[in-house]
């Protein structure tokens, strides 16, 4: 393990736990200066301890034009993918920066991750006097002090930029995911997996995304080079890479860890049946800061009548996950932005896991595996459930910097309890004793009242001892695989996909289908 040169004092990353009011202090200072041909905006950003901090900034001008400080670290993405474009023009700064821009009216946005209040202010800049803004960012919650460590499990950014990104987004763990597997076959193998930025900020490197026409399979914490050398297309199947990686897992270890990017891809039901993942990304890279990308891309087409629009895509994602849980697969929920490709900041979609004592990567994954975790792009959500006789006692607590729209308890995919707090409520907690109708799992979720996008949190499932008839879910995936078989045959001759390769894949699909058919016969 090697340690990065510090980008900031450790004290900047070690903020005490407190729930703060939404107060953010702004001081506007007029600075005497000679009239220039362009106006100037000076930003100085500090935390609640009055220390300079890394942060992410948007300077929005008239007609949607964005402005950045010279030499700043930019987002790098170029497509809004159905959402608003504001993130694309954002930049990172460390404590202070200067922006040259025409005189006029602007919106200045400053963020420092999910746990800090967002700053947004309309300002007017003239070419006669530069405008200086002194901004203090304050947290509304501090999770690490309660033992909860945050991570983005899907990041396509460079190791060089990683420390600044993690600091700006107030992330504990930044999991860099190499989108091309070539380095994991030939050269450039990272000398270590875990990089320390500060004692409470770490970067992992030995992660790879096998993205192909059948799906996207993410492998964390590889111990050695992979030997399979062909990527992309339908063949060879991704399961070959996954199984080769998992053979590296030592007894008692959770690494390498197998995460499925999203449940919408064609081969996901096959992969779950034949090589079940450790986690499934349900707050995923299409849940963006300024919109929902509802596209299926090269996945199975979505029934837009049943799942219309942005909220339809969210519900479709969750419903697919619930079907696997109903069928008895123990799969943890995960979260990741795909930042570097998708237009969201690192950590916008994140997962929290609770660990005791000093940090270790194995302890963090162990917490995710046993269900001491939740995924979110907005609310903080705590959920507990236990049997009390023939009933289930649940307790739920939700907090957010934006108003809470609703909190729900889900059991086997059905909403069995729901609360709609009063308008502008940002903190909610409740308990309930619910009838046990043979549920095999139960969880909670929380949705916020926010513009542009869908912001939610989802707990890990709590597994119960009931029996649930999942015949309908099994039949759903039998039908899915039948469609996959037909689609695979239609792809023969495209992009070098041969009949022999198709036959090999279809034989694998039939094995997975037989498992789901067995569930139908069993029930």
N, C-alpha and C positions, 0 to 999 in steps of 0.2 A: 504494500500500500504506500503510495506517495502522497504528500500533502501539497496543495496549491499554495503559492504565495497569497497572503491575505488580500482580498479586495477591500476589506473593511475591518474594523476592529471587531473582535469576538463579541464585545458587549452589544454591538448593533444587532446581533442575531439572538441575543439572550434576553428577550423582553419578558417582564414578569406577567403572570396571568392576571387578567382583569377584564371585566366587561365594562366597556367605556361608552359614554354617550357619543352621539354622532357628531360631536363638536369637532370641527376642523378649523384651525385659526388661519386667517388670511390677512396679511398686511400689504397694502399697496403703497409703495414708496415712489415718489417722483424724483428722478435723478436729473440734475441739471447737466445738459450736454449741448454741444453745438448741433445745429440742425443737420441731419444726414439725409442722403438720398433715399434710404430705406429705414423703416422703423426697427426697433430692437425690443425683444422681450427677454428678460433675465429671470430664470427660475432658480430658486433655492429651496430644496426639500429636505426636511428633517423629520425624525420620528418623535415619539412622545417623550423621549429622553433628551431631545434637542440635539441628536446626533445626525450627521449627514447619512443618507441611505440611498441605495440603489432603488430605482422605481421605474415604472413605465409611464410614458407621457403621450398624450394626443394633443396636438394643436390644430384645431379645425378652423379653416378660414371660410370666406364666402364661397358659395357654389360647391361646397364639399371638398375644396382643395386642402391638402394636409401639408404641414410644415415640420421640419426636423432641424435639430441642432447639427452643425457641421461635424462630421467625424463620429456621430453617434452610432450605436449598435442598432440596426434596423430589424424589422420583423422578418424580411426576406420573402414572404409569400406575396403572390401577385393576383390571386383570384379570391373574390369574396364568397363564391360558391353558394349563392342564394341569399346570403346575409348582407348587412350593411358593410361598407368598406372601411370603417374607422380604424380597425386594428391594423390594416395593411399599411397605414401611414404613421403608425406609432413608432416610438424609439425608446431606448433605455438610457438613463442618465444616472450618474453617481453623485448625488448631493447638489450639484448645480450645473447649469448650462445656459447658453445664450443662443437665441434664434433670431435670425434676420428675416424680416417679412415686411410686406407692404403695410402702410397705415390702414387701419380698419378695425372691424369687430371680429372677435375670435372666441371660440370655446376652448378652454384649457381643461383637460382631464388628466388627473394623476392617480395611479393605482399602485398598491404595494401588496398584491395578493389578496386572497379571499378574506383573510382575518382582519384586514384593515379597512376602515371606511374609505369610500371612494370620494375623491375631490373632483368637483365639476363647477366651473365658474365662467360666466360671460364677461369678457373684458374688451376694452377699446384701447388700441395702441395708436399713438400719433407719431409722426416723423419729427416732431419738435422735441419731445422728451421721452427717453427710453422708459419702459415700464418694468419695474422689478416686483416679482411676486415671491413672498416668503410663505411657504406652505408647510404646515405641520400635519403629518399623518398620524392618526391615532387608531389603535386596535379596538375592535368591539369584542374580541375573544382571543385568547392565547391557548391553543390546543396542546402544544408540546409540554407546557407546565402541568398538564393533566395526564401526560404520558401518551398523547396521541401524535403520531408522526405522519406527516403528509407526503404523498408521492404522486408524480405524474408517470405512469407506466409506459408512455408511448411518446417519445420525444425525438424528432429528427433534426437535431442541431449539433453543432460541432463541440468537441471537448474544449476547444479554446474559448468558445462563447459560453459554455455551460456555467461556470461560476457566477458570471454577471447575471445570467438568466435566472438561476436559482435564487440569488440574492434579491433581485428585483421583484420576483413573484413570491418571495417568502416561503420557499419550498424546502422541506427537509431532505427529500430524496428526488434526484433527477435521473431518470432511467433512459439513457441515450440508446436509441434503437436504430441500428444501421439498416437502412432500407435496401441496400444491395449486399448480398451475401458473399460477394467475391472475396472480401478481406477475411472471411471466415473459412475460405478454402485455400487461399494461396499466401497472402502476405498481410502485413499490417496488424497482426494479432496483438491486442492490447496486452501489455506486460502485467497488468493487474486489473481486477474487475472494479475495485472500490477505491474511489478517490475522495479524500477528505478536503473539503473547502474550509469548514470550521467544524468544531465538535458536534454541531447540530445541523450540518448541511453536508450531504454526501452525493457523489455522482457515481453511477454504475455504467460500465462500458461494454461488458461482454454480453450484449443483447443483440438479437437479430430478428427482423421481420421477414418471414417467407411469404411474400405477397404474390399470388398467382390467380389464375382464372377461377379456381375452385374456392378460394378463400384467402384469409390472411392469418397466419399463425405466428405468434410472437413468443420467442424463447429468451428468457432472462437467465443470466448467470452461467453461461456456457463455461465448461472447464477446459475444453480442448477444441481444436479446429474440427469442423465438419469435413467429411471427405466426399460427399455428393456434390458434383460440380455444376449441375444445370439448374437454372432458375427460370421462373416464368412459365406461362402456358398452362396446359392441363397435365402435362406429364414430364417427369415422374410426379406422382401425387405427393402433396405436402406431408402426408402422414409418414413417409419415409424419412424426411428430415426430422420430424418431431420425435419419432422413435429412436433415431440415432442420437439425438440430443439427450433424451431421457435416459438412455443407457449410461450416460455420464454421471447420473445422480447416485451419490453414495448413500449407504444405509443410514437412515436417521436425518438425512438432509432434505431440504425442499428445493434445492437448486441442482440442475436447471429447472426453472419454473415455466409451465406451459400456459399461455394466455391466448384466448381467441379474441381477435380484434373487434368483431361485431357478429351478432347472430344472423345477419341477413344473407350471408354468402351461401352459395349453392351447396358446398360440401360440408357445411357445419353439422347437419344431422348425422352424416356419415362419420365425421371425426368424433363427435360425442359418443356415438355407439361403439366405435372401435378403439378409440384412444381418448378417453374423456379428459378435458382440460382441467387445470387447477382453478382457472378463473375465466370469466367471460365478461367482456367490456360492455356494460350496459349504460354507462354515462360516457359515451364514446366521442370520437373525433368529429362526428357529424352534429354533435350538440355544441354549437359554436357560441361565442360571446355575443355576437350581434345577429344571430339567426340560426335556424335549423336547416341543415342540408338534408332534404328528404329523399335524395336520389338513391336508387338501388344500384346504380352503376353496373358492374358485371355480376351482381348478385341475382337471386331469384326475384322476378318481378313482384311488386307489392300490389295487393288488392286495394286500389285507391278508394273503392266504395266503402270497404270496411275500415280503412285507415287513411282518411283524407288529411291532407295538409301537414303542417309541422307537428301538431299534437298527435296526429295519426301516426307519424313516424315514431314518435316517442312511445306511444302505446304499443305499436307493433314490436319494437325492440324489447319492451318489457314483457309482453305476452309470450314471445318466443322463449325468453329466459324462464318464465314461469312454467312453460310446458316441460322443459327439461327437469326442473325441480319436481314437478308432479310425477314424472316417470322414475324418480328415485335417484337422480344424479346429484351428487353433492358438489356443487360448483360455486365458488365464491364470486360475488360481483366485483368487477374491477372498473378502472376509469383511466382515460388517457386522452390527450388532446391531438396527438399527431402533429403538434406544432413544428414548423419547418416545412410542412406540406399543407396542412389545414390552417385556416385563418383564425386561430385562437392563441392567446398567450399560454405559455407553459403553466400548468397548474390550474388553469381555468376548470378543466375536468380533473378532479383529483380523488385519491383514496386516502382515508385516514385509518391507521391501524394502531392499536394500543399495546404498548410493550412496557414491561417493568424493568427498571434499572438502566444501565448504560445501553446505548444503541449497538445492535449488530444486525446485519442484513438477514441472517438466518432467523433471528428473533422476530423481525418484522414480517417476514413471509409466514412464519409459524402463526403469528397473530391473525393474518389474513385467512390462513387455512382453517383455523378453529372458529372463525366468525367474529373475532373481536375487531371489527372494521365496519366502515360504511363508505359509500361513494357519494360524491356531490359536485355540483358546480354552483353552489350558492349556500344552502342551509347547512347548519350543524344539526345532526340528528342522533339522539341516543335512544335505544330501544331495548327493552327487556321483556321476556315472556317466560312463564312457567305454569305447569299444571297445578291446579288446586282442586282436587277431586275430579269431577266431571266437567270442570270449566277451566278456562285459560285466563290467567291474570296477566295483563300487559300494562306496561308503563312506557310512556313516550315523552320525550322532551325535544323541542325544536327551537332553534335560534337562528336569526338571520339579520343581515344589514338592510334587506329590503322586506316589505310586508309579506307575511305568510298568507297564502290563499287557502290552502287546505292541508290537513294531515290525515293520513289513512293507514289503517291496518289491513294487510293483505294476507289471506290464507289460501293456499292452493290456487292462486290466481284470481281470487274473488275479494272484493272490498267488503269486509265484515264489520268495519267501524270507520266512521269519518267525522272529523271536526272541521268546522269553518270558523276560525277566529274572527273577532271583530276587525273592522277595517283598520289598516295600518298597524296591526299587531306584529311585533318582531320577536316575541318570545312566547312560547306556548308549552304547557305540559299537562298531561292527563293520565288517568288510570282507568282501566275497564276490566270487568269480569265477563268473558265471552263464552258462549256455548261452544263446546268442542264437538264438532260434527265429523270426527274421524280425520281431521286435518293431519297432513304429514309435515307441513312446514308453515311458518308464519313470519311475517316481516312488516316493516313500516316504511312509509315513504312520505315525503313532504314536498309540496309545490309552492313556489313563490308567485307573487303578483308582480310580474316584470314585463316591460315592453320588449319588443324585437325578437325575443327568444323564449325558450322554456328552461327554467332553472329549477332543479330538484335535488333532493337527497334520497338515497335508498339504503336501508340497513342491510346487513347480511341476514340471511334466513336463519331462524331458530328451528331446528328439526324436532318434530314431535313424533309420538309413537303410534299414530293412527294408520288407517288403511284408506287409501283414496283410489277410486276407480279412474284410472288415467287412460281408458280405452280410446277416448276421443283424441287425446294428445298423441297416442301412438299411431292411430289411424292418420292423423294429420301429417306425421313425418313419413309414413308409408306412401301417402299420395305425393308428398314432396320428392321423395327419392324416385318414384315412378316418373315424375316430370323431369328429374335430373337425368335419368337414363335416356329418355327420349331426346332431351336437349343435347346430351353428349353425342348421340348418334348423328344429330344434325350438324355437329361441328367437325365431323371427319373431313379431312382435306383442307381445313382452314388453319393457317399458321403452322403447317407441318404436322398437324394432329392426324395420326394414322389409324386405320381400322384396328390394327393389332393393339395399339395403345388404348383405344376406346374399349376394346374387349376386356383388357386387363382392369381398367377402371370400373367397368360395369360389373365385373365379377366381385370387386370390392364393394360396390354399392349394394349388390344383392345380399352380401353378408350382413351389412348394416340393416337393410330392410328386414331381413329375417329376425333380427333382434327385436325390432319394433313389432313385427307380427307376433312374436312370442309373447310380448306384453299384452296384446289383444286377447290371445288365447288364454293367458294366465288369468286375466280379469273376467 
